[in-house]
Amino acid sequence: STYHACVSRFKEEKVCGKIVADAVPQMAAAGIKYTIPIALVSFAIGLIIALITALTRISVRKGFWITFAKGFASFYVWLFRSTPLLVQLFIVFFGLPSLIIPGIFPHGIKLDPVVAGIITFSLNTGAYCAETIRAALLSIDHGQWEAAYSVGLPRRLVLREIIIPQALRTAVPPLSNSFISLVKDTSLAASITIVEMFQVSQQIAAENYQPLLMYSLVALLYAVVCTVLTWGQRYLEKVTSRYTSNVQTTQL
């Protein structure tokens, strides 16, 4: 009857409401404990790798080791941009334990899941951000390099005081997008047993037989986090825009 159908629907909605009320704190806790820290640490390390890689690739110095370093940097960028992130995670976490090096790693390279995740995310982020930083550095008019060199400024000082501050305006938007993408990509860490937000949603969905509800809920949580980060990105763009304008004014 209609009455029994309504009662059944009410009970179902009440149960779903309780499941959601219990799930949100668990997912949020997993996000605070794993998702956000892994993303922050990986992005910070990735930026360092990216800057070193970008500077290596645009170096104008000559010599065997410089040529080798440029070739290695190009290979690294190509490798991580050409292979799926999930495959990279599996190689680092599941593959390295089988890599036995007598005297160094006699039992293979066994990594904690979080460490394996951070290593993989850092290397992947570094490869993508390296191209962003390289493009930003090359976008600066070459005449500014020559003008700085003509007054005897060393390359390190030219980069730090003149080139990098101006390149920030170009680099910040795509770098911010890379960080937001990284936050979403951390959901892949569930595949190597890290209990982050997506892994928690999988566990709750399996326990309560509510996959649509749980996966929709975790998607909403990711959307909230990424929306907040987007607001932060806009603020950062305004700050760097003012900063680079001040730098250019000072130079003039």
Secondary structure, 3 states (H helix, E strand, C coil): CHHHHHHHHHHHHHHHHHHHHHHHHHHHHHHHHHHHHHHHHHHHHHHHHHHHHHHHHCCCCCCHHHHHHHHHHHHHHHHHHHCCHHHHHHHHHHHHHHCCECCCECCCCCCCHHHHHHHHHHHHHHHHHHHHHHHHHHCCCHHHHHHHHHCCCCHHHHHHHHHHHHHHHHHHHHHHHHHHHHHHHHHHHHHHCCCCHHHHHHHHHHHHCCHHHHHHHHHHHHHHHHHHHHHHHHHHHHHHHHHHHHHHHHHC
